[in-house]
Amino acid sequence: MAEVVIYTSPWCPYCTRAKKLLTEKGVQFEEIDVMMQPRKRVEMTQLAEGRTTVPQIFIDAKPIGGCDDLYALDRAGKLDPMLGRA
């Protein structure tokens, strides 16, 4: 199974949607709250190639993007293979 990391903040509806999709797929993920750990936002921005919005999702350290990107991968049938669920 792939390693999934998601950078989030509280009360973010896009973060909630992204986590819901991953949870429905039975994917375990590490959640990093950038509001509770402000230094992690800098780390997230660097890893996300300059993106500053949450959520930022990484699968096996590869930047996927945000919630819309995650759902687009799923609709295209590309998410499950990335998660090692092919």
Phi, psi and omega in degrees: 000143182287156174271123182241130177235134179230124176269129187224176167217156181295152176064021179264111182295329179290324176296316180298315180297317181296315179296325179297315180298314180298318180296317179299330178276358179076025183269128172276141181215155174265126179255130178241115181274111184284347175282322179280336181230076187304329179295336179291338178295321177297314178302314180301313182299319178295313181292330183269019176058041175095352178289139184243353182272157175251153359282157166240128187242136180232132175241119186050046176069005178267128179291125181263327184115213183257199184300312181299321179296319179298313180294324178296319176299319180295314179299326181278357180077018182260343184290311182303315177299322179295328181276359181078027183246022184290000000 
